[in-house]
Amino acid sequence: IPKSCAAWGCFKRSFHKFPKDKGLQKQWETALIRERFSASSSTVLCSEHFRQEDFDRTGQTVRIRKGVILSVFCFPAHLQKVRSTRL
Ligand SMILES: [Zn+2]
């Protein structure tokens, strides 16, 4: 079964697993703004949600840099509102 991205309204095939670091994982979960959402070892996000500079392309495989928090989303309108008032 092809996995799909954990972000709202995104149905792309995913490429990146959640970080193993618990603190960072929590920040990713928070950034997703999904209620009762908890990342599992199989939760993935596609590369659409990161900025170009978030990727480390120096190795053989493209990785997400350490400490990077996902940042690019296509939220439903009501969540966009919540987010912009919080920031
Ligand atoms: Zn996605």
PDB file of the backbone (N, CA, C, O) and the ligand in Angstrom, with CONECT records:
HET     ZN  A 101       1
ATOM      1  N   ILE A   1       0.855  -1.206   0.000  1.00  0.00           N
ATOM      2  CA  ILE A   1       0.000   0.000   0.000  1.00  0.00           C
ATOM      3  C   ILE A   1       0.886   1.249   0.000  1.00  0.00           C
ATOM      4  O   ILE A   1       1.745   1.398   0.869  1.00  0.00           O
ATOM      5  N   PRO A   2       0.689   2.115  -0.936  1.00  0.00           N
ATOM      6  CA  PRO A   2       1.500   3.345  -0.926  1.00  0.00           C
ATOM      7  C   PRO A   2       1.102   4.229   0.244  1.00  0.00           C
ATOM      8  O   PRO A   2      -0.082   4.482   0.464  1.00  0.00           O
ATOM      9  N   LYS A   3       2.064   4.685   0.974  1.00  0.00           N
ATOM     10  CA  LYS A   3       1.783   5.571   2.089  1.00  0.00           C
ATOM     11  C   LYS A   3       1.521   6.952   1.548  1.00  0.00           C
ATOM     12  O   LYS A   3       2.044   7.344   0.505  1.00  0.00           O
ATOM     13  N   SER A   4       0.698   7.687   2.277  1.00  0.00           N
ATOM     14  CA  SER A   4       0.510   9.068   1.867  1.00  0.00           C
ATOM     15  C   SER A   4       0.967   9.997   2.973  1.00  0.00           C
ATOM     16  O   SER A   4       1.102   9.608   4.133  1.00  0.00           O
ATOM     17  N   CYS A   5       1.195  11.210   2.584  1.00  0.00           N
ATOM     18  CA  CYS A   5       1.718  12.235   3.462  1.00  0.00           C
ATOM     19  C   CYS A   5       0.759  12.532   4.626  1.00  0.00           C
ATOM     20  O   CYS A   5      -0.459  12.459   4.464  1.00  0.00           O
ATOM     21  N   ALA A   6       1.318  12.869   5.798  1.00  0.00           N
ATOM     22  CA  ALA A   6       0.512  13.136   6.986  1.00  0.00           C
ATOM     23  C   ALA A   6      -0.127  14.520   6.988  1.00  0.00           C
ATOM     24  O   ALA A   6      -0.989  14.802   7.821  1.00  0.00           O
ATOM     25  N   ALA A   7       0.281  15.374   6.080  1.00  0.00           N
ATOM     26  CA  ALA A   7      -0.255  16.743   6.064  1.00  0.00           C
ATOM     27  C   ALA A   7      -1.661  16.790   5.485  1.00  0.00           C
ATOM     28  O   ALA A   7      -2.040  15.968   4.650  1.00  0.00           O
ATOM     29  N   TRP A   8      -2.417  17.763   5.947  1.00  0.00           N
ATOM     30  CA  TRP A   8      -3.773  17.995   5.481  1.00  0.00           C
ATOM     31  C   TRP A   8      -3.799  18.224   3.978  1.00  0.00           C
ATOM     32  O   TRP A   8      -2.981  18.968   3.437  1.00  0.00           O
ATOM     33  N   GLY A   9      -4.726  17.591   3.325  1.00  0.00           N
ATOM     34  CA  GLY A   9      -4.953  17.880   1.924  1.00  0.00           C
ATOM     35  C   GLY A   9      -3.803  17.533   1.004  1.00  0.00           C
ATOM     36  O   GLY A   9      -3.748  17.987  -0.139  1.00  0.00           O
ATOM     37  N   CYS A  10      -2.900  16.738   1.501  1.00  0.00           N
ATOM     38  CA  CYS A  10      -1.767  16.366   0.654  1.00  0.00           C
ATOM     39  C   CYS A  10      -1.813  14.863   0.438  1.00  0.00           C
ATOM     40  O   CYS A  10      -1.799  14.085   1.392  1.00  0.00           O
ATOM     41  N   PHE A  11      -1.868  14.476  -0.792  1.00  0.00           N
ATOM     42  CA  PHE A  11      -1.995  13.053  -1.074  1.00  0.00           C
ATOM     43  C   PHE A  11      -0.823  12.529  -1.886  1.00  0.00           C
ATOM     44  O   PHE A  11      -0.913  11.512  -2.575  1.00  0.00           O
ATOM     45  N   LYS A  12       0.254  13.244  -1.781  1.00  0.00           N
ATOM     46  CA  LYS A  12       1.433  12.815  -2.512  1.00  0.00           C
ATOM     47  C   LYS A  12       2.064  11.607  -1.834  1.00  0.00           C
ATOM     48  O   LYS A  12       1.888  11.382  -0.637  1.00  0.00           O
ATOM     49  N   ARG A  13       2.782  10.858  -2.601  1.00  0.00           N
ATOM     50  CA  ARG A  13       3.548   9.772  -2.028  1.00  0.00           C
ATOM     51  C   ARG A  13       4.610  10.408  -1.147  1.00  0.00           C
ATOM     52  O   ARG A  13       5.157  11.464  -1.465  1.00  0.00           O
ATOM     53  N   SER A  14       4.882   9.760  -0.064  1.00  0.00           N
ATOM     54  CA  SER A  14       5.778  10.397   0.891  1.00  0.00           C
ATOM     55  C   SER A  14       7.192   9.863   0.859  1.00  0.00           C
ATOM     56  O   SER A  14       7.456   8.743   0.420  1.00  0.00           O
ATOM     57  N   PHE A  15       8.068  10.681   1.326  1.00  0.00           N
ATOM     58  CA  PHE A  15       9.470  10.323   1.261  1.00  0.00           C
ATOM     59  C   PHE A  15      10.211  10.394   2.578  1.00  0.00           C
ATOM     60  O   PHE A  15      11.227   9.721   2.758  1.00  0.00           O
ATOM     61  N   HIS A  16       9.708  11.212   3.512  1.00  0.00           N
ATOM     62  CA  HIS A  16      10.496  11.435   4.715  1.00  0.00           C
ATOM     63  C   HIS A  16       9.789  10.964   5.977  1.00  0.00           C
ATOM     64  O   HIS A  16       8.645  11.334   6.245  1.00  0.00           O
ATOM     65  N   LYS A  17      10.486  10.150   6.738  1.00  0.00           N
ATOM     66  CA  LYS A  17       9.929   9.707   8.006  1.00  0.00           C
ATOM     67  C   LYS A  17      10.094  10.789   9.054  1.00  0.00           C
ATOM     68  O   LYS A  17      10.908  11.701   8.909  1.00  0.00           O
ATOM     69  N   PHE A  18       9.316  10.674  10.098  1.00  0.00           N
ATOM     70  CA  PHE A  18       9.452  11.616  11.192  1.00  0.00           C
ATOM     71  C   PHE A  18      10.789  11.391  11.880  1.00  0.00           C
ATOM     72  O   PHE A  18      11.312  10.276  11.891  1.00  0.00           O
ATOM     73  N   PRO A  19      11.338  12.458  12.453  1.00  0.00           N
ATOM     74  CA  PRO A  19      12.635  12.309  13.129  1.00  0.00           C
ATOM     75  C   PRO A  19      12.526  11.397  14.342  1.00  0.00           C
ATOM     76  O   PRO A  19      11.481  11.333  14.989  1.00  0.00           O
ATOM     77  N   LYS A  20      13.589  10.707  14.640  1.00  0.00           N
ATOM     78  CA  LYS A  20      13.583   9.815  15.804  1.00  0.00           C
ATOM     79  C   LYS A  20      13.676  10.590  17.103  1.00  0.00           C
ATOM     80  O   LYS A  20      13.219  10.136  18.152  1.00  0.00           O
ATOM     81  N   ASP A  21      14.276  11.767  17.016  1.00  0.00           N
ATOM     82  CA  ASP A  21      14.404  12.626  18.180  1.00  0.00           C
ATOM     83  C   ASP A  21      13.015  13.032  18.683  1.00  0.00           C
ATOM     84  O   ASP A  21      12.247  13.656  17.950  1.00  0.00           O
ATOM     85  N   LYS A  22      12.692  12.680  19.932  1.00  0.00           N
ATOM     86  CA  LYS A  22      11.341  12.910  20.472  1.00  0.00           C
ATOM     87  C   LYS A  22      10.943  14.375  20.481  1.00  0.00           C
ATOM     88  O   LYS A  22       9.806  14.718  20.157  1.00  0.00           O
ATOM     89  N   GLY A  23      11.871  15.232  20.850  1.00  0.00           N
ATOM     90  CA  GLY A  23      11.576  16.659  20.912  1.00  0.00           C
ATOM     91  C   GLY A  23      11.229  17.213  19.545  1.00  0.00           C
ATOM     92  O   GLY A  23      10.260  17.955  19.386  1.00  0.00           O
ATOM     93  N   LEU A  24      12.027  16.846  18.569  1.00  0.00           N
ATOM     94  CA  LEU A  24      11.802  17.320  17.207  1.00  0.00           C
ATOM     95  C   LEU A  24      10.523  16.717  16.636  1.00  0.00           C
ATOM     96  O   LEU A  24       9.778  17.379  15.912  1.00  0.00           O
ATOM     97  N   GLN A  25      10.282  15.456  16.971  1.00  0.00           N
ATOM     98  CA  GLN A  25       9.067  14.777  16.504  1.00  0.00           C
ATOM     99  C   GLN A  25       7.831  15.525  16.993  1.00  0.00           C
ATOM    100  O   GLN A  25       6.855  15.695  16.263  1.00  0.00           O
ATOM    101  N   LYS A  26       7.898  15.968  18.256  1.00  0.00           N
ATOM    102  CA  LYS A  26       6.793  16.723  18.852  1.00  0.00           C
ATOM    103  C   LYS A  26       6.570  18.028  18.090  1.00  0.00           C
ATOM    104  O   LYS A  26       5.433  18.430  17.847  1.00  0.00           O
ATOM    105  N   GLN A  27       7.655  18.673  17.722  1.00  0.00           N
ATOM    106  CA  GLN A  27       7.544  19.940  16.988  1.00  0.00           C
ATOM    107  C   GLN A  27       6.916  19.733  15.620  1.00  0.00           C
ATOM    108  O   GLN A  27       6.163  20.579  15.135  1.00  0.00           O
ATOM    109  N   TRP A  28       7.224  18.626  15.015  1.00  0.00           N
ATOM    110  CA  TRP A  28       6.629  18.311  13.707  1.00  0.00           C
ATOM    111  C   TRP A  28       5.138  18.066  13.873  1.00  0.00           C
ATOM    112  O   TRP A  28       4.327  18.539  13.078  1.00  0.00           O
ATOM    113  N   GLU A  29       4.784  17.316  14.922  1.00  0.00           N
ATOM    114  CA  GLU A  29       3.367  17.023  15.174  1.00  0.00           C
ATOM    115  C   GLU A  29       2.605  18.321  15.399  1.00  0.00           C
ATOM    116  O   GLU A  29       1.499  18.503  14.891  1.00  0.00           O
ATOM    117  N   THR A  30       3.209  19.214  16.164  1.00  0.00           N
ATOM    118  CA  THR A  30       2.577  20.504  16.440  1.00  0.00           C
ATOM    119  C   THR A  30       2.413  21.304  15.153  1.00  0.00           C
ATOM    120  O   THR A  30       1.385  21.946  14.936  1.00  0.00           O
ATOM    121  N   ALA A  31       3.416  21.260  14.317  1.00  0.00           N
ATOM    122  CA  ALA A  31       3.384  22.018  13.069  1.00  0.00           C
ATOM    123  C   ALA A  31       2.286  21.516  12.128  1.00  0.00           C
ATOM    124  O   ALA A  31       1.778  22.270  11.297  1.00  0.00           O
ATOM    125  N   LEU A  32       1.933  20.260  12.264  1.00  0.00           N
ATOM    126  CA  LEU A  32       0.904  19.686  11.403  1.00  0.00           C
ATOM    127  C   LEU A  32      -0.502  20.125  11.785  1.00  0.00           C
ATOM    128  O   LEU A  32      -1.424  20.031  10.976  1.00  0.00           O
ATOM    129  N   ILE A  33      -0.673  20.611  13.029  1.00  0.00           N
ATOM    130  CA  ILE A  33      -1.967  21.035  13.561  1.00  0.00           C
ATOM    131  C   ILE A  33      -3.067  20.018  13.265  1.00  0.00           C
ATOM    132  O   ILE A  33      -4.117  20.362  12.722  1.00  0.00           O
ATOM    133  N   ARG A  34      -2.815  18.786  13.622  1.00  0.00           N
ATOM    134  CA  ARG A  34      -3.872  17.783  13.476  1.00  0.00           C
ATOM    135  C   ARG A  34      -4.256  17.314  14.857  1.00  0.00           C
ATOM    136  O   ARG A  34      -3.401  16.926  15.652  1.00  0.00           O
ATOM    137  N   GLU A  35      -5.544  17.350  15.142  1.00  0.00           N
ATOM    138  CA  GLU A  35      -6.001  16.930  16.454  1.00  0.00           C
ATOM    139  C   GLU A  35      -5.786  15.441  16.687  1.00  0.00           C
ATOM    140  O   GLU A  35      -5.941  14.616  15.788  1.00  0.00           O
ATOM    141  N   ARG A  36      -5.429  15.135  17.909  1.00  0.00           N
ATOM    142  CA  ARG A  36      -5.199  13.745  18.305  1.00  0.00           C
ATOM    143  C   ARG A  36      -4.260  13.011  17.338  1.00  0.00           C
ATOM    144  O   ARG A  36      -4.387  11.808  17.110  1.00  0.00           O
ATOM    145  N   PHE A  37      -3.345  13.752  16.797  1.00  0.00           N
ATOM    146  CA  PHE A  37      -2.406  13.141  15.875  1.00  0.00           C
ATOM    147  C   PHE A  37      -1.106  12.823  16.586  1.00  0.00           C
ATOM    148  O   PHE A  37      -0.543  13.650  17.303  1.00  0.00           O
ATOM    149  N   SER A  38      -0.656  11.628  16.374  1.00  0.00           N
ATOM    150  CA  SER A  38       0.616  11.244  16.942  1.00  0.00           C
ATOM    151  C   SER A  38       1.390  10.453  15.895  1.00  0.00           C
ATOM    152  O   SER A  38       0.884   9.484  15.329  1.00  0.00           O
ATOM    153  N   ALA A  39       2.588  10.869  15.654  1.00  0.00           N
ATOM    154  CA  ALA A  39       3.395  10.216  14.622  1.00  0.00           C
ATOM    155  C   ALA A  39       3.823   8.830  15.063  1.00  0.00           C
ATOM    156  O   ALA A  39       4.174   8.617  16.223  1.00  0.00           O
ATOM    157  N   SER A  40       3.792   7.913  14.158  1.00  0.00           N
ATOM    158  CA  SER A  40       4.307   6.580  14.440  1.00  0.00           C
ATOM    159  C   SER A  40       5.555   6.383  13.587  1.00  0.00           C
ATOM    160  O   SER A  40       5.963   7.261  12.826  1.00  0.00           O
ATOM    161  N   SER A  41       6.136   5.222  13.739  1.00  0.00           N
ATOM    162  CA  SER A  41       7.361   4.956  12.991  1.00  0.00           C
ATOM    163  C   SER A  41       7.090   4.890  11.495  1.00  0.00           C
ATOM    164  O   SER A  41       8.012   4.974  10.683  1.00  0.00           O
ATOM    165  N   SER A  42       5.808   4.737  11.135  1.00  0.00           N
ATOM    166  CA  SER A  42       5.477   4.645   9.718  1.00  0.00           C
ATOM    167  C   SER A  42       4.928   5.957   9.155  1.00  0.00           C
ATOM    168  O   SER A  42       4.595   6.042   7.973  1.00  0.00           O
ATOM    169  N   THR A  43       4.836   6.981  10.011  1.00  0.00           N
ATOM    170  CA  THR A  43       4.321   8.266   9.541  1.00  0.00           C
ATOM    171  C   THR A  43       5.361   8.954   8.659  1.00  0.00           C
ATOM    172  O   THR A  43       6.540   9.046   9.000  1.00  0.00           O
ATOM    173  N   VAL A  44       4.890   9.422   7.544  1.00  0.00           N
ATOM    174  CA  VAL A  44       5.810  10.057   6.608  1.00  0.00           C
ATOM    175  C   VAL A  44       5.259  11.374   6.074  1.00  0.00           C
ATOM    176  O   VAL A  44       4.052  11.615   6.095  1.00  0.00           O
ATOM    177  N   LEU A  45       6.145  12.198   5.607  1.00  0.00           N
ATOM    178  CA  LEU A  45       5.769  13.464   4.988  1.00  0.00           C
ATOM    179  C   LEU A  45       6.527  13.571   3.673  1.00  0.00           C
ATOM    180  O   LEU A  45       7.650  13.081   3.547  1.00  0.00           O
ATOM    181  N   CYS A  46       5.905  14.213   2.703  1.00  0.00           N
ATOM    182  CA  CYS A  46       6.605  14.345   1.435  1.00  0.00           C
ATOM    183  C   CYS A  46       7.470  15.607   1.424  1.00  0.00           C
ATOM    184  O   CYS A  46       7.350  16.478   2.285  1.00  0.00           O
ATOM    185  N   SER A  47       8.306  15.669   0.462  1.00  0.00           N
ATOM    186  CA  SER A  47       9.283  16.765   0.397  1.00  0.00           C
ATOM    187  C   SER A  47       8.658  18.122   0.107  1.00  0.00           C
ATOM    188  O   SER A  47       9.341  19.146   0.135  1.00  0.00           O
ATOM    189  N   GLU A  48       7.345  18.125  -0.174  1.00  0.00           N
ATOM    190  CA  GLU A  48       6.640  19.375  -0.439  1.00  0.00           C
ATOM    191  C   GLU A  48       6.630  20.308   0.775  1.00  0.00           C
ATOM    192  O   GLU A  48       6.460  21.520   0.642  1.00  0.00           O
ATOM    193  N   HIS A  49       6.814  19.722   1.955  1.00  0.00           N
ATOM    194  CA  HIS A  49       6.641  20.504   3.173  1.00  0.00           C
ATOM    195  C   HIS A  49       7.924  21.060   3.765  1.00  0.00           C
ATOM    196  O   HIS A  49       7.973  21.501   4.913  1.00  0.00           O
ATOM    197  N   PHE A  50       8.937  21.024   2.955  1.00  0.00           N
ATOM    198  CA  PHE A  50      10.210  21.566   3.422  1.00  0.00           C
ATOM    199  C   PHE A  50      10.723  22.560   2.406  1.00  0.00           C
ATOM    200  O   PHE A  50      10.400  22.494   1.220  1.00  0.00           O
ATOM    201  N   ARG A  51      11.520  23.472   2.894  1.00  0.00           N
ATOM    202  CA  ARG A  51      12.110  24.449   1.993  1.00  0.00           C
ATOM    203  C   ARG A  51      13.359  23.850   1.365  1.00  0.00           C
ATOM    204  O   ARG A  51      13.947  22.903   1.887  1.00  0.00           O
ATOM    205  N   GLN A  52      13.738  24.408   0.265  1.00  0.00           N
ATOM    206  CA  GLN A  52      14.920  23.899  -0.434  1.00  0.00           C
ATOM    207  C   GLN A  52      16.131  23.842   0.482  1.00  0.00           C
ATOM    208  O   GLN A  52      16.929  22.907   0.424  1.00  0.00           O
ATOM    209  N   GLU A  53      16.256  24.864   1.332  1.00  0.00           N
ATOM    210  CA  GLU A  53      17.433  24.933   2.194  1.00  0.00           C
ATOM    211  C   GLU A  53      17.369  23.963   3.376  1.00  0.00           C
ATOM    212  O   GLU A  53      18.330  23.830   4.133  1.00  0.00           O
ATOM    213  N   ASP A  54      16.224  23.287   3.522  1.00  0.00           N
ATOM    214  CA  ASP A  54      16.093  22.315   4.606  1.00  0.00           C
ATOM    215  C   ASP A  54      16.732  20.977   4.255  1.00  0.00           C
ATOM    216  O   ASP A  54      16.904  20.115   5.117  1.00  0.00           O
ATOM    217  N   PHE A  55      17.076  20.817   3.007  1.00  0.00           N
ATOM    218  CA  PHE A  55      17.633  19.545   2.577  1.00  0.00           C
ATOM    219  C   PHE A  55      19.150  19.552   2.534  1.00  0.00           C
ATOM    220  O   PHE A  55      19.792  20.526   2.142  1.00  0.00           O
ATOM    221  N   ASP A  56      19.678  18.447   2.945  1.00  0.00           N
ATOM    222  CA  ASP A  56      21.117  18.261   2.874  1.00  0.00           C
ATOM    223  C   ASP A  56      21.382  17.365   1.667  1.00  0.00           C
ATOM    224  O   ASP A  56      21.088  16.169   1.686  1.00  0.00           O
ATOM    225  N   ARG A  57      21.928  17.951   0.646  1.00  0.00           N
ATOM    226  CA  ARG A  57      22.159  17.198  -0.589  1.00  0.00           C
ATOM    227  C   ARG A  57      23.617  16.802  -0.777  1.00  0.00           C
ATOM    228  O   ARG A  57      24.050  16.432  -1.869  1.00  0.00           O
ATOM    229  N   THR A  58      24.354  16.890   0.317  1.00  0.00           N
ATOM    230  CA  THR A  58      25.785  16.594   0.196  1.00  0.00           C
ATOM    231  C   THR A  58      26.074  15.096   0.169  1.00  0.00           C
ATOM    232  O   THR A  58      27.103  14.668  -0.355  1.00  0.00           O
ATOM    233  N   GLY A  59      25.169  14.306   0.730  1.00  0.00           N
ATOM    234  CA  GLY A  59      25.396  12.865   0.783  1.00  0.00           C
ATOM    235  C   GLY A  59      24.877  12.147  -0.446  1.00  0.00           C
ATOM    236  O   GLY A  59      24.459  12.777  -1.418  1.00  0.00           O
ATOM    237  N   GLN A  60      24.906  10.828  -0.398  1.00  0.00           N
ATOM    238  CA  GLN A  60      24.406  10.042  -1.524  1.00  0.00           C
ATOM    239  C   GLN A  60      22.891  10.113  -1.612  1.00  0.00           C
ATOM    240  O   GLN A  60      22.316  10.062  -2.700  1.00  0.00           O
ATOM    241  N   THR A  61      22.254  10.231  -0.462  1.00  0.00           N
ATOM    242  CA  THR A  61      20.806  10.396  -0.457  1.00  0.00           C
ATOM    243  C   THR A  61      20.461  11.778   0.083  1.00  0.00           C
ATOM    244  O   THR A  61      21.186  12.327   0.912  1.00  0.00           O
ATOM    245  N   VAL A  62      19.365  12.327  -0.386  1.00  0.00           N
ATOM    246  CA  VAL A  62      18.927  13.636   0.095  1.00  0.00           C
ATOM    247  C   VAL A  62      18.296  13.450   1.467  1.00  0.00           C
ATOM    248  O   VAL A  62      17.366  12.660   1.633  1.00  0.00           O
ATOM    249  N   ARG A  63      18.805  14.178   2.439  1.00  0.00           N
ATOM    250  CA  ARG A  63      18.268  14.089   3.789  1.00  0.00           C
ATOM    251  C   ARG A  63      17.778  15.451   4.247  1.00  0.00           C
ATOM    252  O   ARG A  63      18.135  16.490   3.691  1.00  0.00           O
ATOM    253  N   ILE A  64      16.941  15.407   5.289  1.00  0.00           N
ATOM    254  CA  ILE A  64      16.501  16.656   5.883  1.00  0.00           C
ATOM    255  C   ILE A  64      17.520  17.018   6.951  1.00  0.00           C
ATOM    256  O   ILE A  64      17.924  16.174   7.751  1.00  0.00           O
ATOM    257  N   ARG A  65      17.926  18.260   6.955  1.00  0.00           N
ATOM    258  CA  ARG A  65      18.931  18.695   7.911  1.00  0.00           C
ATOM    259  C   ARG A  65      18.458  18.504   9.342  1.00  0.00           C
ATOM    260  O   ARG A  65      17.260  18.525   9.624  1.00  0.00           O
ATOM    261  N   LYS A  66      19.412  18.317  10.235  1.00  0.00           N
ATOM    262  CA  LYS A  66      19.084  18.157  11.646  1.00  0.00           C
ATOM    263  C   LYS A  66      18.404  19.396  12.196  1.00  0.00           C
ATOM    264  O   LYS A  66      18.813  20.519  11.903  1.00  0.00           O
ATOM    265  N   GLY A  67      17.366  19.189  12.993  1.00  0.00           N
ATOM    266  CA  GLY A  67      16.714  20.312  13.653  1.00  0.00           C
ATOM    267  C   GLY A  67      15.722  21.079  12.801  1.00  0.00           C
ATOM    268  O   GLY A  67      15.129  22.057  13.257  1.00  0.00           O
ATOM    269  N   VAL A  68      15.539  20.640  11.571  1.00  0.00           N
ATOM    270  CA  VAL A  68      14.614  21.337  10.683  1.00  0.00           C
ATOM    271  C   VAL A  68      13.166  21.014  11.061  1.00  0.00           C
ATOM    272  O   VAL A  68      12.821  19.857  11.300  1.00  0.00           O
ATOM    273  N   ILE A  69      12.338  22.037  11.112  1.00  0.00           N
ATOM    274  CA  ILE A  69      10.920  21.833  11.373  1.00  0.00           C
ATOM    275  C   ILE A  69      10.172  22.067  10.073  1.00  0.00           C
ATOM    276  O   ILE A  69      10.386  23.068   9.389  1.00  0.00           O
ATOM    277  N   LEU A  70       9.305  21.144   9.748  1.00  0.00           N
ATOM    278  CA  LEU A  70       8.586  21.254   8.486  1.00  0.00           C
ATOM    279  C   LEU A  70       7.809  22.563   8.429  1.00  0.00           C
ATOM    280  O   LEU A  70       7.348  23.055   9.459  1.00  0.00           O
ATOM    281  N   SER A  71       7.664  23.115   7.268  1.00  0.00           N
ATOM    282  CA  SER A  71       7.167  24.480   7.214  1.00  0.00           C
ATOM    283  C   SER A  71       6.196  24.800   6.087  1.00  0.00           C
ATOM    284  O   SER A  71       5.546  25.844   6.140  1.00  0.00           O
ATOM    285  N   VAL A  72       6.069  23.983   5.104  1.00  0.00           N
ATOM    286  CA  VAL A  72       5.229  24.339   3.964  1.00  0.00           C
ATOM    287  C   VAL A  72       3.996  23.449   3.915  1.00  0.00           C
ATOM    288  O   VAL A  72       4.103  22.232   3.769  1.00  0.00           O
ATOM    289  N   PHE A  73       2.819  24.068   4.037  1.00  0.00           N
ATOM    290  CA  PHE A  73       1.591  23.298   4.081  1.00  0.00           C
ATOM    291  C   PHE A  73       0.489  23.817   3.210  1.00  0.00           C
ATOM    292  O   PHE A  73       0.473  24.979   2.802  1.00  0.00           O
ATOM    293  N   CYS A  74      -0.433  22.926   2.935  1.00  0.00           N
ATOM    294  CA  CYS A  74      -1.664  23.334   2.306  1.00  0.00           C
ATOM    295  C   CYS A  74      -2.774  23.000   3.301  1.00  0.00           C
ATOM    296  O   CYS A  74      -3.420  21.959   3.186  1.00  0.00           O
ATOM    297  N   PHE A  75      -2.992  23.867   4.262  1.00  0.00           N
ATOM    298  CA  PHE A  75      -4.019  23.643   5.274  1.00  0.00           C
ATOM    299  C   PHE A  75      -5.394  24.027   4.752  1.00  0.00           C
ATOM    300  O   PHE A  75      -5.522  24.849   3.845  1.00  0.00           O
ATOM    301  N   PRO A  76      -6.425  23.418   5.341  1.00  0.00           N
ATOM    302  CA  PRO A  76      -7.774  23.905   5.037  1.00  0.00           C
ATOM    303  C   PRO A  76      -7.881  25.347   5.544  1.00  0.00           C
ATOM    304  O   PRO A  76      -7.163  25.744   6.462  1.00  0.00           O
ATOM    305  N   ALA A  77      -8.765  26.110   4.949  1.00  0.00           N
ATOM    306  CA  ALA A  77      -8.874  27.540   5.257  1.00  0.00           C
ATOM    307  C   ALA A  77      -9.032  27.830   6.745  1.00  0.00           C
ATOM    308  O   ALA A  77      -8.408  28.760   7.257  1.00  0.00           O
ATOM    309  N   HIS A  78      -9.860  27.047   7.454  1.00  0.00           N
ATOM    310  CA  HIS A  78     -10.087  27.355   8.857  1.00  0.00           C
ATOM    311  C   HIS A  78      -8.831  27.144   9.702  1.00  0.00           C
ATOM    312  O   HIS A  78      -8.646  27.797  10.730  1.00  0.00           O
ATOM    313  N   LEU A  79      -7.982  26.236   9.262  1.00  0.00           N
ATOM    314  CA  LEU A  79      -6.753  26.022  10.001  1.00  0.00           C
ATOM    315  C   LEU A  79      -5.706  27.083   9.676  1.00  0.00           C
ATOM    316  O   LEU A  79      -4.890  27.450  10.521  1.00  0.00           O
ATOM    317  N   GLN A  80      -5.743  27.557   8.462  1.00  0.00           N
ATOM    318  CA  GLN A  80      -4.843  28.633   8.062  1.00  0.00           C
ATOM    319  C   GLN A  80      -5.034  29.818   9.000  1.00  0.00           C
ATOM    320  O   GLN A  80      -4.078  30.445   9.456  1.00  0.00           O
ATOM    321  N   LYS A  81      -6.318  30.101   9.274  1.00  0.00           N
ATOM    322  CA  LYS A  81      -6.682  31.219  10.130  1.00  0.00           C
ATOM    323  C   LYS A  81      -6.091  31.047  11.529  1.00  0.00           C
ATOM    324  O   LYS A  81      -5.454  31.950  12.072  1.00  0.00           O
ATOM    325  N   VAL A  82      -6.320  29.869  12.091  1.00  0.00           N
ATOM    326  CA  VAL A  82      -5.811  29.563  13.422  1.00  0.00           C
ATOM    327  C   VAL A  82      -4.307  29.780  13.470  1.00  0.00           C
ATOM    328  O   VAL A  82      -3.761  30.364  14.407  1.00  0.00           O
ATOM    329  N   ARG A  83      -3.668  29.290  12.432  1.00  0.00           N
ATOM    330  CA  ARG A  83      -2.228  29.364  12.409  1.00  0.00           C
ATOM    331  C   ARG A  83      -1.720  30.811  12.346  1.00  0.00           C
ATOM    332  O   ARG A  83      -0.785  31.182  13.054  1.00  0.00           O
ATOM    333  N   SER A  84      -2.349  31.612  11.493  1.00  0.00           N
ATOM    334  CA  SER A  84      -1.836  32.961  11.319  1.00  0.00           C
ATOM    335  C   SER A  84      -2.081  33.836  12.550  1.00  0.00           C
ATOM    336  O   SER A  84      -1.343  34.791  12.790  1.00  0.00           O
ATOM    337  N   THR A  85      -3.126  33.510  13.336  1.00  0.00           N
ATOM    338  CA  THR A  85      -3.361  34.311  14.531  1.00  0.00           C
ATOM    339  C   THR A  85      -2.408  33.911  15.648  1.00  0.00           C
ATOM    340  O   THR A  85      -2.092  34.707  16.533  1.00  0.00           O
ATOM    341  N   ARG A  86      -1.955  32.657  15.588  1.00  0.00           N
ATOM    342  CA  ARG A  86      -1.020  32.200  16.605  1.00  0.00           C
ATOM    343  C   ARG A  86       0.379  32.775  16.392  1.00  0.00           C
ATOM    344  O   ARG A  86       1.101  33.053  17.350  1.00  0.00           O
ATOM    345  N   LEU A  87       0.738  32.944  15.163  1.00  0.00           N
ATOM    346  CA  LEU A  87       2.093  33.385  14.862  1.00  0.00           C
ATOM    347  C   LEU A  87       2.254  34.896  15.098  1.00  0.00           C
ATOM    348  O   LEU A  87       3.338  35.441  14.893  1.00  0.00           O
TER     349      LEU A  87
HETATM  350 ZN    ZN A 101       2.785  16.232   1.594  1.00  0.00          ZN2+
END
